Amino acid sequence: MKKTIKLIFAAVIVLCISAFTINKTTFSEGYKIGDVAEDFSLKNVDGKMISLSDYKNAKGFIVTFTCNTCPYAVAYEDRIIALDKKYASKGYPVIAIMPNNVSVKPDDNLDAMKQRANEKGFTFPYLIDKEQKVYPKFGATKTPHMFVLQKTKKGNVVKYIGAIDDNYKDASAVSTKYVEKAVDALLQGKDIEQAETKAIGCSIKV
C-alpha cells in the first residue's frame, strides 16, 4: 500500500513538473524581429472570419493585442483609431485582437467587444482570440502590445514589437511615437531606428 502511494505521489510530481514546463515553453516563446508571422483566422465583431491574407493590397499591418477592460488599453483606444486612419490608406491597416480568457474577464466577451467597437467607431477589425492560440505565437504579454508587420515575398515579417508611444497617461505629452516612426520608416524604405520597446499595459489573462 505504501509503495503504491509513493508511486502515485511520484507520478503527480512528474505531471506537475511537465505541466509547468509545457506552460513555460508555450508562453515564453514568441516572434522576434525578422521572423515571419503565421497567418491566422479569427472572428471579427461582425461575425466574419478575418485573416491577414484577406488584405491583398496591404503593404503590412499594425497588429495590436488589446481589450475592453484594461485601463491602459482604454487609454490608447483613440490613438489606435488614429493609427488606422493615418496608415490604412497607406497600406498599413490596424488589426486589433482581444487575447484574454473571457471566463476570467467576462467584460471582454464578443458581445462586449461588439458594443465597444460600435461605441468608439472602430475603423478596423476587432478580433477575438477565443482559443488563445494566436497571441502566444506573437509573444504578446500585455494589452496593448503592438507588432508592426511588413509584407514581403517571404511573408509578413515582424519589424517592430512593443509600445505605441512613450506616454500612456497623456497623448499630448508624448515625445516619441514608436509605432508611427516604425511605419514611416518602412514606407520610406529606411531602417527602423528603435525596433523594440517595452510594452506597457495589463497582463493577458489566461
Backbone hydrogen bonds, N-H to C=O, Kabsch-Sander energy under -0.5 kcal/mol:
donor,donor_aa,acceptor,acceptor_aa,energy
5,I,1,M,-2.3
6,K,2,K,-2.4
7,L,3,K,-2.2
8,I,4,T,-2.4
9,F,5,I,-2.7
10,A,6,K,-2.5
11,A,7,L,-2.2
12,V,8,I,-2.3
13,I,9,F,-2.2
14,V,10,A,-2.2
15,L,11,A,-2.3
16,C,12,V,-2.5
17,I,13,I,-2.4
18,S,14,V,-2.5
19,A,15,L,-2.7
20,F,16,C,-2.3
21,T,17,I,-2.4
22,I,18,S,-2.8
23,N,19,A,-2.6
24,K,20,F,-2.7
25,T,21,T,-2.5
26,T,22,I,-2.7
27,F,23,N,-2.0
28,S,24,K,-1.2
29,E,25,T,-1.1
31,Y,137,K,-1.0
34,G,158,V,-2.9
35,D,32,K,-2.3
37,A,35,D,-0.6
37,A,156,N,-3.3
42,L,50,I,-2.1
43,K,128,I,-0.6
44,N,48,K,-3.3
45,V,126,Y,-0.7
47,G,44,N,-2.0
50,I,42,L,-3.0
54,D,51,S,-1.3
55,Y,52,L,-1.8
56,K,54,D,-1.5
58,A,55,Y,-1.1
59,K,91,G,-2.4
60,G,91,G,-1.7
61,F,149,L,-2.2
62,I,93,P,-2.7
63,V,61,F,-0.7
63,V,147,F,-3.1
64,T,62,I,-0.5
64,T,95,I,-2.4
65,F,145,H,-2.3
66,T,64,T,-0.7
66,T,97,I,-2.2
74,V,70,C,-2.5
75,A,71,P,-2.1
76,Y,72,Y,-1.3
77,E,73,A,-0.6
77,E,74,V,-1.0
80,I,76,Y,-2.2
81,I,77,E,-2.5
82,A,78,D,-2.1
83,L,79,R,-1.9
84,D,80,I,-1.9
85,K,81,I,-2.2
86,K,82,A,-2.0
87,Y,83,L,-2.6
88,A,84,D,-2.4
90,K,87,Y,-0.7
91,G,88,A,-1.4
92,Y,87,Y,-2.9
95,I,62,I,-2.5
96,A,125,P,-2.0
97,I,64,T,-2.9
98,M,127,L,-3.6
101,N,205,K,-2.3
102,V,100,N,-0.6
104,V,101,N,-1.1
105,K,101,N,-2.3
108,D,105,K,-2.1
109,N,106,P,-1.7
113,M,109,N,-2.5
114,K,110,L,-2.5
115,Q,111,D,-2.2
116,R,112,A,-2.5
117,A,113,M,-2.8
118,N,114,K,-2.1
119,E,115,Q,-2.6
120,K,116,R,-2.5
121,G,117,A,-1.1
122,F,117,A,-2.2
127,L,96,A,-3.2
127,L,125,P,-0.5
128,I,43,K,-2.1
129,D,98,M,-2.7
129,D,127,L,-0.5
130,K,128,I,-1.6
132,Q,129,D,-1.7
137,K,133,K,-0.6
137,K,134,V,-0.6
138,F,134,V,-1.6
139,G,135,Y,-1.6
140,A,135,Y,-1.9
143,T,202,C,-1.7
145,H,65,F,-1.1
146,M,162,G,-2.8
147,F,63,V,-2.7
148,V,160,Y,-2.2
149,L,61,F,-2.8
149,L,147,F,-0.6
150,Q,157,V,-2.7
151,K,59,K,-2.8
152,T,155,G,-2.0
156,N,37,A,-0.6
157,V,150,Q,-2.8
157,V,155,G,-1.0
158,V,35,D,-3.1
159,K,148,V,-3.3
160,Y,148,V,-1.4
161,I,195,A,-2.2
162,G,146,M,-2.2
166,D,176,T,-1.2
173,A,170,D,-1.4
174,V,171,A,-1.1
178,Y,176,T,-1.1
179,V,164,I,-1.8
181,K,177,K,-2.6
182,A,178,Y,-2.1
183,V,179,V,-2.7
184,D,180,E,-2.8
185,A,181,K,-2.0
186,L,182,A,-2.0
187,L,183,V,-2.5
188,Q,184,D,-1.5
189,G,186,L,-1.1
190,K,185,A,-3.2
193,E,191,D,-0.5
195,A,193,E,-0.5
197,T,161,I,-2.0
199,A,197,T,-0.6
201,G,199,A,-0.5
202,C,143,T,-1.9
204,I,141,T,-1.8
206,V,204,I,-0.5
